[in-house]
């Protein structure tokens, strides 16, 4: 038998072997996301703020990104009031018990670990890399029905927005993707690197917490230097009207923004005043729209400079124009706290407070109560309650208490339809918190409890008999199946803010 020689075949085989080796090398270096992404199952208590003595159980699923040091990164959303955290790797199979080791609701970040050491076998830590430009090709990954789902995402913009759980503004990456149900910590990938995690979705638009915001926080936490996020607590408006700048005697080209309101804090002299023109923040010039040129992300709002490598308590250098003069001042970043407004923005990891007095139900006024009106709560909640939402606390009135409803009983006959009334005084004593209200009820006036409310379109004063109060309360609790007539939380910490002018 004779054989024919095919010299070209050896070349094809060599090329095929070389291509196969190159592909194998590429796959060896490419991250295997199913070993770096885990599924979190979070069980938490869900409160009904219209009936604060009741609670339900809610379970939600989130994504977690494996980091070095046996830590898992996710968002803080849905982690509050938690009772159990479980972790699943590979998208299916066994659930492992988890524990939250650190959480920051203002940053919307949390770290979770597994209790069992065996969980970490076969898992690979992912690296956080800054998104450099909008030209990158993005992908969103997540576990779905036991399989790793990957969806393409298109870059929209870098912007500055408030966090999903906070009023603090910071840089965000905005992308568009044909995917639903995103916002639970799903990683976004660019060139095989994690550049952020998803925190919210509206339509096809997804808001991403970028790695450039996450990584400095995690590094500062490891060093013990993280003090929480700070923010600019003053209000400003764009200086787009040349007449305004002329009135404030600013010479040269139009620039900067006009400070319109500066909250006052007891014992602290603010460094800014209304009608100041803010020209420069930490070396960045501010334009008349309130933007600065960020070296990484282009034009961003000046609000981002409060969180760009800064923590609460850090100094920020301002150049301002005041009374025809250029001044250098030092602003001390106040710590972001939910109690910084008269109506607290949130109350996490705490049962709702309440006090029942003969069927009259009293509660603190906070955003958690207002949010019970649904996603459109800012428009649908009672105007006379939302009115207080943007007001600052004072030493005389650090918080508000409202009579949220009346559980009908013979004791409160005639008042059973009243609701959503903010309390001003009880038996002549100013009321800001529920313990104060309970103390005031121990001092009836001429045998009666006199409850005075803030001005509204309803009743201003309510009077009930003091000697029948305890019996009526016991009767109401029994009739409505309520086990306890009150719940008071631990007294909130005092919120302090300081600022100083440099010499």
N, C-alpha and C positions, 0 to 999 in steps of 0.2 A: 504494500500500500504506500502511495506517495502522499506527502503532505505539502500544502502550499504555504508559503511564508507571507504574513501580513504585517509589514513593519509599522504601518500607521496605527495598528491596534494597540501596540505597546504604548504609544503616545497618549491615546485616549484613556487607557487604563491608568497611566501615571497621573494624568490630569484629574481623573475621577478620584483617585486615592488622595491627591493633594487637596482637592476641594472638600472631600470628606473630613480630612484632618483639620482643615481650617474651620469647618462648621462645628466640629467637635470642640475645638479650642474656644470658639465663640460661645457655644452653649455652656462650656465649663465656667466661663467668666461672667456670663449673664446671670443676674439675680433670679433665683427661683422663688417667685412671690408666694407660692403655696406653702413655703417654709418660713415666710416672714409675716404672713397675714393670718390673724386668728379671728374667730367670731366670739363676741361677748354676749351673754344673756344676763340681763339686769332685771331683778325683781325689786320693786320699790313700793312704798306706800303712796297712794294717791288720795289727797284730801278734797273734801267738798267744802268750799269756803262759805256756801250758803247754809250748811249744816256742819259746823266745824267739829262737832263731837263724833262724826262718822268718818270712816276711812275705808278705802278699797285697796285692792292689790293690782298693780299694773306690771306687765312684763314687756320688755323691749329688747331688740337685737341691735348691736353696734359692731363696728369693725375695730380691731386693735392692731397696731403695728409693732412688731417685736423690735426692741432696741437692745443695745448692749447693757450688761449689768442685770439681766433677767427682769427687764421692765417692758411694759406694753403701753404704748401711747394711744390715747383716744381723746374724744371730746368730753367735756364735763356735763354736757346736756344729757338728761335722763339718768344721771348718776346721783342726783340728790335724793334724800329720803330713802336710800337703798337699804334693803334687808339681805340681799343675796346677790353675789356676782359669780357667774360661772364662765369658763373659758373652754372653747373647742378649737382644736387645730385640725387642719386638713379638710375643713368644711363638713365633716361628718364624724360619727363615732362618739367616743367617751367625752363627757363633760367633766372638767376639772374645777375645783373650788378656787376662786380668786379673791383677792383683797386689794382695795384701793390704798395705795401708799402715799399718794399726794394728789391734791385737787385744787384748782384755782378757777372759781366760777367766772371771775371777770375776764380772765384770759381764755376761758372755755377749753381748758386742758386738764387732763387727768392721767395719772400713771397707775397701772394695775400690775400685780404680780400673781404668780400661781403659788399656792401653798405647798404643793408636792414638787419636790426637786426633779422627779422623773418626767414632769411635763416638758422640760426644756430640751429633752433629747430630740435631735433632728431639726431643731429650729435654728434659723439664721438671722442674726440682727441686721436690720436695714439701716442705711445711712441717710441722714437728712441733708439735702443739698439745696442751696438757694436757687430760686428761679431767676435766671439771668436776664432773659428778654422774652418778649411775646412771640418770638419766631420759633420757639420750641414746639415740638409735637407732644401734646399731652394725652394721657390716658388715665381713666378712673378704673380702679379695680376693687372687687368685693367678692365675698362668698355669697352664692345664691343657689339654693336648693342643692347643696353639696358640690357645686362646681364653681370654679374660679371664673368670674365674669369680667371681661375687659371691654371698656367702651372708649371710643375716641372723644376727646374734648377739644374744643376750639378756644383759643385765647380771645378774650374780650378786652380786658384792661386791668391795670393795677389801680386800685382806688383806696380810699380811706372810709371806713364805715365803723359803726358801733358793733361790738360783739353781739352774738346771738343771745347771750345771757347778761349783758352789761351795757352801760352807757359809755364805756371807755372806747375811744376811737383808735384804730390802728390800721396798718396797711393790710389789704386783702387782695387776693388774686381772684378775678372773676372769669369764669369760663362758661361756655355753652356746650351741652351734651344731650344726646338723645337717650336719656336714661331717667328713670323715675325712682323716687324714694331715697335720694341721696341726702346726706346731712348727718350721718352717724359716725364720722371719723374715717370715711373711706379715703385711702391714700390716692394722691394724684401723682402720676409718674411722668418724667421727662428724661429721655435718653438713659433709661434704666436707673434713674435716681428718684427718690421721693422728694418732691418739692413742696408738699403741703398735705393737709387733710381737710376733707369737706366738713363744713359746719351747718350749711343751710342750702335749701333749694327753693326757688320760686319759678315755676314753669320749667323752661330748659336752662335757666341761669343758675349756676352753682357758685356759692361763695366759699372760697378756700382760704384756710388759715395757712399762710406761707411758712416754709421752713425758716426763712430769715427772721420771722417773729418768734417761732417756737424754740429754735435752737439756743439763742441767748438766754431765754428763760430757764431752760433745762440745765444749761451750763452754770448759770448763777445759782440755781437751786443746789447743785452738787457742791458748789463752793461755800454754800451757806450765806451768800450775799444777796439773795433774792428777797426783796421786801414787799412784793406785790406791785401792781401797776399803779402809776400815777396818772394824772390828767390835768388839763387846764380847766379851772373852775370858773373862769370869767367868760363873758359873752362878748362877741364882736360882730361887726357887720362889714361887708366889702366897702372899700373907699372908691367906688366907681364914679361918684358925683364930684367933679372938680370944685364945685362951690363949697362942699363940705371941707375939703382939704384947705381951700383958701381961707375959710372961716377959722380953721384951726392953725393958720399961719405956717403951714408946711411949705417950704421953698423947694424949688427944683422940680424934677419929674414926679408925676403922681405915683405913689407907692404905699405899701402898708395897708393895714386894716384899722378900723376905728373901734376902740373898746367902748361898749355901751352899758355894761353892767358888771360890777365886781361884788360878789357876795361878801358880807362882813362876817367875821368870826371873833368871838369874845377874846379880848386880850391880845389880838393880833392886828398889827398895822399893815394893811395891804400895800403891795408895791405898785399896783396899778390903780388908776383912777378912770372914771368915765371920761370920755373925750381924749384919752391918750391915743396916739397913733402907734401901733406896733409895727416896727420897721424890719427887725431882724431877730431871729431866734437861733441861738447857738451857731452864729456865723452864716445862717441861711437867710438871704433876703426874701421878704414877703411881698408878693405883688398885690395889686388892688382887688383881686378876687379871693385873696387869702391863701394862695398857693405858694409853694417854694419848689425849686428844682432839685429833686432827689437824684443823687449820682447813680442810683441803680434803677429807679423806676419812673423817672421823669417827673412831670408836674403832679404834686400831691398836696392835700390840704395841710395847713400848718398844724392841725390837731395831731397829726402823726408824730410830730416832734416831741410830744410828751411820752411816747412809748418807743421811740427809735433809740434803742440802747440805753434807756433810762428807766429807773424804778422809783417808786414812791420815796420821797425824802431826798432825792437828788436835786442839785442846783441846775437851773436853766438860765442862761444868759440872754437877757432881752436888751435890745436897743429901741428906745421909745422916743416919741416927739411929744413934749408937753410944754404948753405955754410958750411956744416959739423957741424951745431949746431941745437939744439932743441929750438924752440921759442914758446911762448904762445902769440897769437894775438886775438884781438876782432874784429869781422866782423859785421858791421851794415847792416841788411837786407834792400836792396833797395826795394821800392814799385813797384809792377808789374804794368806797364803802357804800353799801346799799342804803345806809341810814343817813347819807349826806343830804337827802331831801326830806321835806316834811312828811311826804308819803313815801315810805321805803320802796325802792324799786323791786326788791325781791326778799323773800324769807326762805332760805334753804336749810334743809336738815333740821327742821323744827316743826313740831305740830302746831296747828293754828291755835291761837289763844282765844279764849272767850270767857264770858261771865254771864250767867243766867240769874236774873233777879225777878222772881214772881212772874216769869214768862217773858220778861224784857231781855232780849239777847244783845249783849254788847261785845264788840270786837274791835281790834286795832284796824285802822284804815291803812291799807297797803296795796301795792300793785297786784299782789297775789289775789286779793279779794276782787279788785276791779277786773282782772283777767278772767274771772269766772263768766264774764259776758261773751267769751269766745275770741277768735282771732281778730275780730274787728272791735275789740273792747274799748279802744280809745274813742271810738265814735258812739258805740252802743251803751257804754256804762253811763250811769246817771251824771248829768253835767255838774250838778252841785257837789258831787264827790270828786270828779276828775278835775274840777276847778283848783283843788288844792295840790294837784300832782306836781306842779313845777315850782312850788313855793319852798323857800328854805326854812329850816327849823330855827327857832329862837330859844334863848334860855327860858322864856316864859311859856313857850309852846314847842317843845322838842318833838312832839308826835301828836297824833289825833286818835280819838276813840269815837266810834259811831254806834248808834243803836241800829243794828242791821234788820231786825224784825221783831215781831211780838207773837209769842205762842199763846193763842187765846185761852183765857181763864177768867173766872168771875172776878179775880183780883184786878185784872187789867181791862175790865169792861169799858168800852168806849175808845180804847187805844189800839185795838187789835189790828187795825189796818195801817198803822204807822210803820215806816221802814226807811232806812238809809238816811238817818238824821245824825249829824255830827254833834257830839256832846261838847258843851262849853263849860258848864258848872254843874256840880251835884251838891246840894245842901250848902251852897255858897262857896264851895271849893273848886278852883280851876282843875280841870281834868285833862291829862295828856296820856296816861297809861292806865291799864285795867287795875293794877294794885291800888292806885290812887282813888279810883272809883269805889273799890271795895272799902277802903278806909273811910271815905266820905259817907258811905251808907251807915257807918257806925255812929254818925252824929246827925240824927234826924232833926228837923226844925219843927218844933211844936207838934211832934208826933207824926210828922209826914216827911216823905222824901220828895224834895223838889229838884227835878232834873231840867236844866235849861240847855237848849240847843243853839247852835250857830244859826244866823239868819238864813232862811230858806223860804220856799213857797208853801211850807207846811207849819205844823205846830211849833211854837217857840218854847213852851213850858209844859211839863208833865208832872202831875202830883199823885202819889199813891200813899196808902197808909203804911206806916213803918212797922206797927205791931203785928200786921198780918203777913209780912214779907216772907219770913222763914217757912211758915206753913204753906203759903202759896207756892213757893219754890219747890218744896218737897212734892206737892201735888202735881205740879207741871212735869217734873222729872219722871214721876210714875206714869202719868198719862201719855207722855210722848216717848217713853222707853229710853230715857237718857240716863246714863249711869252716874255722871258727875256734873255738878253745877258750874265748874270752872276749870280752866287750865291756864296757868301762867308759866311762861318760859323764863329761863335765866335772864336777868337784867342785861340789856344790850351794852356793849362797850361804848365808852365815850369816844366820839369822833373829834379828833383834833387836827387842825391844819395850821401851818405856820408859813410865813414868808418874810423875806427881809430885803432891804435895799442895800446894795454895796456902796461903800464910801466913795 
